[in-house]
Amino acid sequence: MILRARQFEFKFPRPALVMGIVNVTPDSFSDGGQFFDRAAAVNHALELVHKGPTSLISGVNQPGPTPSR
């Protein structure tokens, strides 16, 4: 199948892209801070790499001011 949109053309089926995410925040909405500990985060990242994701990212806290409400 081919999808054309203006100057773009997308051919399907395409290979799936799978992203592994290690969320390293204490108040993570997705894992409840399960990987906040450095060793737990590294172990989780290694498990994800073993499963073969296309990419691996790490979500961390960024220091800075708290947004006003």
PDB file of N, CA, C and O in Angstrom:
ATOM      1  N   MET A   1       0.843  -1.164   0.000  1.00  0.00           N
ATOM      2  CA  MET A   1       0.000   0.000   0.000  1.00  0.00           C
ATOM      3  C   MET A   1       0.897   1.238   0.000  1.00  0.00           C
ATOM      4  O   MET A   1       1.940   1.253   0.654  1.00  0.00           O
ATOM      5  N   ILE A   2       0.498   2.253  -0.719  1.00  0.00           N
ATOM      6  CA  ILE A   2       1.238   3.518  -0.765  1.00  0.00           C
ATOM      7  C   ILE A   2       0.282   4.639  -0.365  1.00  0.00           C
ATOM      8  O   ILE A   2      -0.821   4.753  -0.899  1.00  0.00           O
ATOM      9  N   LEU A   3       0.720   5.457   0.574  1.00  0.00           N
ATOM     10  CA  LEU A   3      -0.047   6.631   0.999  1.00  0.00           C
ATOM     11  C   LEU A   3       0.687   7.861   0.493  1.00  0.00           C
ATOM     12  O   LEU A   3       1.861   8.060   0.805  1.00  0.00           O
ATOM     13  N   ARG A   4       0.004   8.683  -0.281  1.00  0.00           N
ATOM     14  CA  ARG A   4       0.603   9.913  -0.787  1.00  0.00           C
ATOM     15  C   ARG A   4      -0.083  11.103  -0.142  1.00  0.00           C
ATOM     16  O   ARG A   4      -1.311  11.189  -0.130  1.00  0.00           O
ATOM     17  N   ALA A   5       0.715  12.023   0.396  1.00  0.00           N
ATOM     18  CA  ALA A   5       0.199  13.242   1.014  1.00  0.00           C
ATOM     19  C   ALA A   5       1.096  14.391   0.565  1.00  0.00           C
ATOM     20  O   ALA A   5       2.230  14.523   1.026  1.00  0.00           O
ATOM     21  N   ARG A   6       0.582  15.214  -0.331  1.00  0.00           N
ATOM     22  CA  ARG A   6       1.361  16.300  -0.949  1.00  0.00           C
ATOM     23  C   ARG A   6       2.634  15.734  -1.566  1.00  0.00           C
ATOM     24  O   ARG A   6       2.558  14.864  -2.433  1.00  0.00           O
ATOM     25  N   GLN A   7       3.802  16.209  -1.138  1.00  0.00           N
ATOM     26  CA  GLN A   7       5.049  15.739  -1.742  1.00  0.00           C
ATOM     27  C   GLN A   7       5.600  14.486  -1.066  1.00  0.00           C
ATOM     28  O   GLN A   7       6.663  13.996  -1.446  1.00  0.00           O
ATOM     29  N   PHE A   8       4.881  13.958  -0.061  1.00  0.00           N
ATOM     30  CA  PHE A   8       5.378  12.805   0.695  1.00  0.00           C
ATOM     31  C   PHE A   8       4.740  11.511   0.202  1.00  0.00           C
ATOM     32  O   PHE A   8       3.594  11.492  -0.245  1.00  0.00           O
ATOM     33  N   GLU A   9       5.510  10.434   0.295  1.00  0.00           N
ATOM     34  CA  GLU A   9       5.009   9.120  -0.088  1.00  0.00           C
ATOM     35  C   GLU A   9       5.449   8.118   0.973  1.00  0.00           C
ATOM     36  O   GLU A   9       6.633   8.018   1.295  1.00  0.00           O
ATOM     37  N   PHE A  10       4.493   7.385   1.506  1.00  0.00           N
ATOM     38  CA  PHE A  10       4.773   6.392   2.543  1.00  0.00           C
ATOM     39  C   PHE A  10       4.373   5.022   2.014  1.00  0.00           C
ATOM     40  O   PHE A  10       3.246   4.815   1.562  1.00  0.00           O
ATOM     41  N   LYS A  11       5.322   4.094   2.079  1.00  0.00           N
ATOM     42  CA  LYS A  11       5.057   2.738   1.599  1.00  0.00           C
ATOM     43  C   LYS A  11       4.851   1.820   2.794  1.00  0.00           C
ATOM     44  O   LYS A  11       5.629   1.851   3.747  1.00  0.00           O
ATOM     45  N   PHE A  12       3.812   1.009   2.745  1.00  0.00           N
ATOM     46  CA  PHE A  12       3.494   0.068   3.803  1.00  0.00           C
ATOM     47  C   PHE A  12       3.435  -1.324   3.221  1.00  0.00           C
ATOM     48  O   PHE A  12       3.077  -1.446   2.049  1.00  0.00           O
ATOM     49  N   PRO A  13       3.755  -2.377   3.937  1.00  0.00           N
ATOM     50  CA  PRO A  13       4.169  -2.366   5.341  1.00  0.00           C
ATOM     51  C   PRO A  13       5.598  -1.867   5.480  1.00  0.00           C
ATOM     52  O   PRO A  13       6.436  -2.063   4.600  1.00  0.00           O
ATOM     53  N   ARG A  14       5.847  -1.230   6.588  1.00  0.00           N
ATOM     54  CA  ARG A  14       7.179  -0.735   6.924  1.00  0.00           C
ATOM     55  C   ARG A  14       7.634  -1.465   8.175  1.00  0.00           C
ATOM     56  O   ARG A  14       6.806  -1.962   8.938  1.00  0.00           O
ATOM     57  N   PRO A  15       8.944  -1.536   8.393  1.00  0.00           N
ATOM     58  CA  PRO A  15       9.411  -2.145   9.633  1.00  0.00           C
ATOM     59  C   PRO A  15       8.942  -1.336  10.837  1.00  0.00           C
ATOM     60  O   PRO A  15       8.930  -0.106  10.805  1.00  0.00           O
ATOM     61  N   ALA A  16       8.564  -2.024  11.874  1.00  0.00           N
ATOM     62  CA  ALA A  16       8.140  -1.339  13.102  1.00  0.00           C
ATOM     63  C   ALA A  16       9.361  -0.774  13.821  1.00  0.00           C
ATOM     64  O   ALA A  16      10.421  -1.399  13.849  1.00  0.00           O
ATOM     65  N   LEU A  17       9.202   0.407  14.399  1.00  0.00           N
ATOM     66  CA  LEU A  17      10.240   1.013  15.218  1.00  0.00           C
ATOM     67  C   LEU A  17       9.798   0.900  16.669  1.00  0.00           C
ATOM     68  O   LEU A  17       8.707   1.343  17.027  1.00  0.00           O
ATOM     69  N   VAL A  18      10.640   0.312  17.500  1.00  0.00           N
ATOM     70  CA  VAL A  18      10.297   0.087  18.900  1.00  0.00           C
ATOM     71  C   VAL A  18      11.279   0.854  19.773  1.00  0.00           C
ATOM     72  O   VAL A  18      12.494   0.701  19.642  1.00  0.00           O
ATOM     73  N   MET A  19      10.737   1.687  20.674  1.00  0.00           N
ATOM     74  CA  MET A  19      11.579   2.479  21.556  1.00  0.00           C
ATOM     75  C   MET A  19      11.499   1.913  22.970  1.00  0.00           C
ATOM     76  O   MET A  19      10.411   1.692  23.502  1.00  0.00           O
ATOM     77  N   GLY A  20      12.660   1.682  23.567  1.00  0.00           N
ATOM     78  CA  GLY A  20      12.720   1.287  24.971  1.00  0.00           C
ATOM     79  C   GLY A  20      12.894   2.540  25.814  1.00  0.00           C
ATOM     80  O   GLY A  20      13.711   3.399  25.480  1.00  0.00           O
ATOM     81  N   ILE A  21      12.140   2.659  26.900  1.00  0.00           N
ATOM     82  CA  ILE A  21      12.192   3.852  27.737  1.00  0.00           C
ATOM     83  C   ILE A  21      12.515   3.457  29.175  1.00  0.00           C
ATOM     84  O   ILE A  21      11.862   2.590  29.757  1.00  0.00           O
ATOM     85  N   VAL A  22      13.532   4.108  29.735  1.00  0.00           N
ATOM     86  CA  VAL A  22      13.868   3.938  31.147  1.00  0.00           C
ATOM     87  C   VAL A  22      13.536   5.271  31.815  1.00  0.00           C
ATOM     88  O   VAL A  22      14.244   6.260  31.624  1.00  0.00           O
ATOM     89  N   ASN A  23      12.474   5.294  32.586  1.00  0.00           N
ATOM     90  CA  ASN A  23      12.040   6.515  33.243  1.00  0.00           C
ATOM     91  C   ASN A  23      12.689   6.579  34.619  1.00  0.00           C
ATOM     92  O   ASN A  23      12.362   5.784  35.501  1.00  0.00           O
ATOM     93  N   VAL A  24      13.606   7.521  34.804  1.00  0.00           N
ATOM     94  CA  VAL A  24      14.418   7.575  36.015  1.00  0.00           C
ATOM     95  C   VAL A  24      13.976   8.758  36.883  1.00  0.00           C
ATOM     96  O   VAL A  24      14.800   9.571  37.304  1.00  0.00           O
ATOM     97  N   THR A  25      12.701   8.841  37.139  1.00  0.00           N
ATOM     98  CA  THR A  25      12.192   9.917  37.994  1.00  0.00           C
ATOM     99  C   THR A  25      11.473   9.303  39.183  1.00  0.00           C
ATOM    100  O   THR A  25      10.821   8.269  39.039  1.00  0.00           O
ATOM    101  N   PRO A  26      11.577   9.915  40.353  1.00  0.00           N
ATOM    102  CA  PRO A  26      10.961   9.328  41.539  1.00  0.00           C
ATOM    103  C   PRO A  26       9.434   9.360  41.494  1.00  0.00           C
ATOM    104  O   PRO A  26       8.780   8.562  42.166  1.00  0.00           O
ATOM    105  N   ASP A  27       8.863  10.268  40.714  1.00  0.00           N
ATOM    106  CA  ASP A  27       7.404  10.389  40.664  1.00  0.00           C
ATOM    107  C   ASP A  27       6.847  10.005  39.298  1.00  0.00           C
ATOM    108  O   ASP A  27       5.855  10.573  38.842  1.00  0.00           O
ATOM    109  N   SER A  28       7.484   9.048  38.657  1.00  0.00           N
ATOM    110  CA  SER A  28       7.078   8.627  37.323  1.00  0.00           C
ATOM    111  C   SER A  28       5.625   8.189  37.300  1.00  0.00           C
ATOM    112  O   SER A  28       5.187   7.420  38.156  1.00  0.00           O
ATOM    113  N   PHE A  29       4.876   8.680  36.315  1.00  0.00           N
ATOM    114  CA  PHE A  29       3.474   8.286  36.182  1.00  0.00           C
ATOM    115  C   PHE A  29       3.332   6.876  35.636  1.00  0.00           C
ATOM    116  O   PHE A  29       2.301   6.236  35.843  1.00  0.00           O
ATOM    117  N   SER A  30       4.358   6.378  34.936  1.00  0.00           N
ATOM    118  CA  SER A  30       4.222   5.074  34.290  1.00  0.00           C
ATOM    119  C   SER A  30       4.711   3.907  35.135  1.00  0.00           C
ATOM    120  O   SER A  30       4.188   2.799  35.017  1.00  0.00           O
ATOM    121  N   ASP A  31       5.711   4.138  35.991  1.00  0.00           N
ATOM    122  CA  ASP A  31       6.229   3.016  36.773  1.00  0.00           C
ATOM    123  C   ASP A  31       6.334   3.322  38.262  1.00  0.00           C
ATOM    124  O   ASP A  31       6.835   2.500  39.029  1.00  0.00           O
ATOM    125  N   GLY A  32       5.869   4.487  38.673  1.00  0.00           N
ATOM    126  CA  GLY A  32       5.869   4.824  40.097  1.00  0.00           C
ATOM    127  C   GLY A  32       7.254   4.977  40.709  1.00  0.00           C
ATOM    128  O   GLY A  32       7.415   4.786  41.915  1.00  0.00           O
ATOM    129  N   GLY A  33       8.254   5.317  39.907  1.00  0.00           N
ATOM    130  CA  GLY A  33       9.607   5.494  40.435  1.00  0.00           C
ATOM    131  C   GLY A  33      10.373   4.202  40.632  1.00  0.00           C
ATOM    132  O   GLY A  33      11.365   4.165  41.360  1.00  0.00           O
ATOM    133  N   GLN A  34       9.913   3.140  39.982  1.00  0.00           N
ATOM    134  CA  GLN A  34      10.518   1.816  40.146  1.00  0.00           C
ATOM    135  C   GLN A  34      11.990   1.789  39.748  1.00  0.00           C
ATOM    136  O   GLN A  34      12.750   0.980  40.279  1.00  0.00           O
ATOM    137  N   PHE A  35      12.414   2.664  38.815  1.00  0.00           N
ATOM    138  CA  PHE A  35      13.789   2.625  38.314  1.00  0.00           C
ATOM    139  C   PHE A  35      14.584   3.863  38.728  1.00  0.00           C
ATOM    140  O   PHE A  35      15.555   4.222  38.061  1.00  0.00           O
ATOM    141  N   PHE A  36      14.183   4.521  39.822  1.00  0.00           N
ATOM    142  CA  PHE A  36      14.887   5.710  40.296  1.00  0.00           C
ATOM    143  C   PHE A  36      16.280   5.360  40.798  1.00  0.00           C
ATOM    144  O   PHE A  36      17.212   6.148  40.639  1.00  0.00           O
ATOM    145  N   ASP A  37      16.430   4.190  41.400  1.00  0.00           N
ATOM    146  CA  ASP A  37      17.739   3.724  41.858  1.00  0.00           C
ATOM    147  C   ASP A  37      18.625   3.449  40.639  1.00  0.00           C
ATOM    148  O   ASP A  37      18.179   2.835  39.670  1.00  0.00           O
ATOM    149  N   ARG A  38      19.880   3.907  40.691  1.00  0.00           N
ATOM    150  CA  ARG A  38      20.792   3.777  39.546  1.00  0.00           C
ATOM    151  C   ARG A  38      20.940   2.331  39.096  1.00  0.00           C
ATOM    152  O   ARG A  38      20.862   2.051  37.900  1.00  0.00           O
ATOM    153  N   ALA A  39      21.150   1.413  40.021  1.00  0.00           N
ATOM    154  CA  ALA A  39      21.337   0.004  39.652  1.00  0.00           C
ATOM    155  C   ALA A  39      20.074  -0.557  38.986  1.00  0.00           C
ATOM    156  O   ALA A  39      20.160  -1.307  38.013  1.00  0.00           O
ATOM    157  N   ALA A  40      18.907  -0.192  39.514  1.00  0.00           N
ATOM    158  CA  ALA A  40      17.653  -0.670  38.920  1.00  0.00           C
ATOM    159  C   ALA A  40      17.482  -0.119  37.512  1.00  0.00           C
ATOM    160  O   ALA A  40      17.024  -0.828  36.616  1.00  0.00           O
ATOM    161  N   ALA A  41      17.850   1.152  37.311  1.00  0.00           N
ATOM    162  CA  ALA A  41      17.733   1.766  35.989  1.00  0.00           C
ATOM    163  C   ALA A  41      18.666   1.083  34.987  1.00  0.00           C
ATOM    164  O   ALA A  41      18.266   0.795  33.859  1.00  0.00           O
ATOM    165  N   VAL A  42      19.895   0.829  35.398  1.00  0.00           N
ATOM    166  CA  VAL A  42      20.855   0.167  34.506  1.00  0.00           C
ATOM    167  C   VAL A  42      20.389  -1.243  34.181  1.00  0.00           C
ATOM    168  O   VAL A  42      20.447  -1.657  33.023  1.00  0.00           O
ATOM    169  N   ASN A  43      19.930  -1.983  35.175  1.00  0.00           N
ATOM    170  CA  ASN A  43      19.445  -3.347  34.926  1.00  0.00           C
ATOM    171  C   ASN A  43      18.256  -3.350  33.970  1.00  0.00           C
ATOM    172  O   ASN A  43      18.163  -4.194  33.079  1.00  0.00           O
ATOM    173  N   HIS A  44      17.351  -2.395  34.167  1.00  0.00           N
ATOM    174  CA  HIS A  44      16.184  -2.303  33.284  1.00  0.00           C
ATOM    175  C   HIS A  44      16.620  -1.962  31.857  1.00  0.00           C
ATOM    176  O   HIS A  44      16.108  -2.535  30.895  1.00  0.00           O
ATOM    177  N   ALA A  45      17.565  -1.031  31.722  1.00  0.00           N
ATOM    178  CA  ALA A  45      18.071  -0.675  30.392  1.00  0.00           C
ATOM    179  C   ALA A  45      18.706  -1.886  29.707  1.00  0.00           C
ATOM    180  O   ALA A  45      18.496  -2.110  28.515  1.00  0.00           O
ATOM    181  N   LEU A  46      19.476  -2.660  30.458  1.00  0.00           N
ATOM    182  CA  LEU A  46      20.103  -3.851  29.875  1.00  0.00           C
ATOM    183  C   LEU A  46      19.063  -4.885  29.455  1.00  0.00           C
ATOM    184  O   LEU A  46      19.225  -5.547  28.430  1.00  0.00           O
ATOM    185  N   GLU A  47      17.993  -5.026  30.243  1.00  0.00           N
ATOM    186  CA  GLU A  47      16.904  -5.938  29.863  1.00  0.00           C
ATOM    187  C   GLU A  47      16.251  -5.471  28.559  1.00  0.00           C
ATOM    188  O   GLU A  47      15.961  -6.275  27.673  1.00  0.00           O
ATOM    189  N   LEU A  48      16.024  -4.159  28.461  1.00  0.00           N
ATOM    190  CA  LEU A  48      15.412  -3.632  27.243  1.00  0.00           C
ATOM    191  C   LEU A  48      16.316  -3.842  26.033  1.00  0.00           C
ATOM    192  O   LEU A  48      15.840  -4.243  24.970  1.00  0.00           O
ATOM    193  N   VAL A  49      17.604  -3.579  26.180  1.00  0.00           N
ATOM    194  CA  VAL A  49      18.550  -3.767  25.076  1.00  0.00           C
ATOM    195  C   VAL A  49      18.534  -5.218  24.610  1.00  0.00           C
ATOM    196  O   VAL A  49      18.593  -5.490  23.411  1.00  0.00           O
ATOM    197  N   HIS A  50      18.455  -6.143  25.553  1.00  0.00           N
ATOM    198  CA  HIS A  50      18.403  -7.570  25.213  1.00  0.00           C
ATOM    199  C   HIS A  50      17.182  -7.891  24.351  1.00  0.00           C
ATOM    200  O   HIS A  50      17.226  -8.802  23.524  1.00  0.00           O
ATOM    201  N   LYS A  51      16.091  -7.142  24.545  1.00  0.00           N
ATOM    202  CA  LYS A  51      14.860  -7.375  23.775  1.00  0.00           C
ATOM    203  C   LYS A  51      14.912  -6.767  22.382  1.00  0.00           C
ATOM    204  O   LYS A  51      14.055  -7.050  21.545  1.00  0.00           O
ATOM    205  N   GLY A  52      15.935  -5.914  22.127  1.00  0.00           N
ATOM    206  CA  GLY A  52      16.169  -5.431  20.769  1.00  0.00           C
ATOM    207  C   GLY A  52      15.382  -4.229  20.304  1.00  0.00           C
ATOM    208  O   GLY A  52      14.881  -4.246  19.180  1.00  0.00           O
ATOM    209  N   PRO A  53      15.242  -3.180  21.107  1.00  0.00           N
ATOM    210  CA  PRO A  53      14.526  -2.004  20.612  1.00  0.00           C
ATOM    211  C   PRO A  53      15.332  -1.285  19.527  1.00  0.00           C
ATOM    212  O   PRO A  53      16.549  -1.449  19.435  1.00  0.00           O
ATOM    213  N   THR A  54      14.649  -0.499  18.718  1.00  0.00           N
ATOM    214  CA  THR A  54      15.314   0.315  17.711  1.00  0.00           C
ATOM    215  C   THR A  54      16.134   1.407  18.378  1.00  0.00           C
ATOM    216  O   THR A  54      17.232   1.733  17.929  1.00  0.00           O
ATOM    217  N   SER A  55      15.592   1.973  19.458  1.00  0.00           N
ATOM    218  CA  SER A  55      16.307   3.002  20.213  1.00  0.00           C
ATOM    219  C   SER A  55      15.972   2.862  21.691  1.00  0.00           C
ATOM    220  O   SER A  55      15.002   2.204  22.068  1.00  0.00           O
ATOM    221  N   LEU A  56      16.796   3.495  22.517  1.00  0.00           N
ATOM    222  CA  LEU A  56      16.611   3.456  23.967  1.00  0.00           C
ATOM    223  C   LEU A  56      16.792   4.870  24.495  1.00  0.00           C
ATOM    224  O   LEU A  56      17.796   5.521  24.205  1.00  0.00           O
ATOM    225  N   ILE A  57      15.821   5.350  25.273  1.00  0.00           N
ATOM    226  CA  ILE A  57      15.950   6.678  25.851  1.00  0.00           C
ATOM    227  C   ILE A  57      15.776   6.598  27.360  1.00  0.00           C
ATOM    228  O   ILE A  57      15.194   5.654  27.894  1.00  0.00           O
ATOM    229  N   SER A  58      16.297   7.614  28.022  1.00  0.00           N
ATOM    230  CA  SER A  58      16.185   7.692  29.469  1.00  0.00           C
ATOM    231  C   SER A  58      15.485   8.993  29.823  1.00  0.00           C
ATOM    232  O   SER A  58      15.913  10.064  29.393  1.00  0.00           O
ATOM    233  N   GLY A  59      14.418   8.913  30.598  1.00  0.00           N
ATOM    234  CA  GLY A  59      13.716  10.101  31.065  1.00  0.00           C
ATOM    235  C   GLY A  59      14.196  10.433  32.458  1.00  0.00           C
ATOM    236  O   GLY A  59      14.104   9.602  33.362  1.00  0.00           O
ATOM    237  N   VAL A  60      14.708  11.643  32.644  1.00  0.00           N
ATOM    238  CA  VAL A  60      15.254  12.043  33.937  1.00  0.00           C
ATOM    239  C   VAL A  60      14.691  13.389  34.355  1.00  0.00           C
ATOM    240  O   VAL A  60      14.129  14.123  33.542  1.00  0.00           O
ATOM    241  N   ASN A  61      14.848  13.702  35.634  1.00  0.00           N
ATOM    242  CA  ASN A  61      14.462  15.021  36.135  1.00  0.00           C
ATOM    243  C   ASN A  61      15.402  16.064  35.580  1.00  0.00           C
ATOM    244  O   ASN A  61      16.604  15.824  35.467  1.00  0.00           O
ATOM    245  N   GLN A  62      14.873  17.203  35.237  1.00  0.00           N
ATOM    246  CA  GLN A  62      15.716  18.318  34.848  1.00  0.00           C
ATOM    247  C   GLN A  62      15.641  19.365  35.950  1.00  0.00           C
ATOM    248  O   GLN A  62      14.550  19.805  36.311  1.00  0.00           O
ATOM    249  N   PRO A  63      16.784  19.766  36.486  1.00  0.00           N
ATOM    250  CA  PRO A  63      16.745  20.775  37.531  1.00  0.00           C
ATOM    251  C   PRO A  63      16.253  22.106  36.977  1.00  0.00           C
ATOM    252  O   PRO A  63      16.530  22.454  35.829  1.00  0.00           O
ATOM    253  N   GLY A  64      15.545  22.818  37.776  1.00  0.00           N
ATOM    254  CA  GLY A  64      15.049  24.112  37.344  1.00  0.00           C
ATOM    255  C   GLY A  64      13.878  24.531  38.194  1.00  0.00           C
ATOM    256  O   GLY A  64      13.454  23.792  39.084  1.00  0.00           O
ATOM    257  N   PRO A  65      13.354  25.702  37.932  1.00  0.00           N
ATOM    258  CA  PRO A  65      12.235  26.185  38.749  1.00  0.00           C
ATOM    259  C   PRO A  65      10.980  25.356  38.533  1.00  0.00           C
ATOM    260  O   PRO A  65      10.744  24.833  37.444  1.00  0.00           O
ATOM    261  N   THR A  66      10.191  25.243  39.572  1.00  0.00           N
ATOM    262  CA  THR A  66       8.912  24.554  39.491  1.00  0.00           C
ATOM    263  C   THR A  66       7.912  25.495  38.817  1.00  0.00           C
ATOM    264  O   THR A  66       7.829  26.666  39.187  1.00  0.00           O
ATOM    265  N   PRO A  67       7.152  25.003  37.833  1.00  0.00           N
ATOM    266  CA  PRO A  67       6.181  25.888  37.181  1.00  0.00           C
ATOM    267  C   PRO A  67       5.175  26.423  38.194  1.00  0.00           C
ATOM    268  O   PRO A  67       4.756  25.708  39.105  1.00  0.00           O
ATOM    269  N   SER A  68       4.800  27.661  38.029  1.00  0.00           N
ATOM    270  CA  SER A  68       3.787  28.246  38.930  1.00  0.00           C
ATOM    271  C   SER A  68       2.415  27.733  38.540  1.00  0.00           C
ATOM    272  O   SER A  68       2.157  27.431  37.375  1.00  0.00           O
ATOM    273  N   ARG A  69       1.545  27.638  39.521  1.00  0.00           N
ATOM    274  CA  ARG A  69       0.194  27.139  39.259  1.00  0.00           C
ATOM    275  C   ARG A  69      -0.817  28.230  39.427  1.00  0.00           C
ATOM    276  O   ARG A  69      -2.012  27.997  39.247  1.00  0.00           O
TER     277      ARG A  69
END
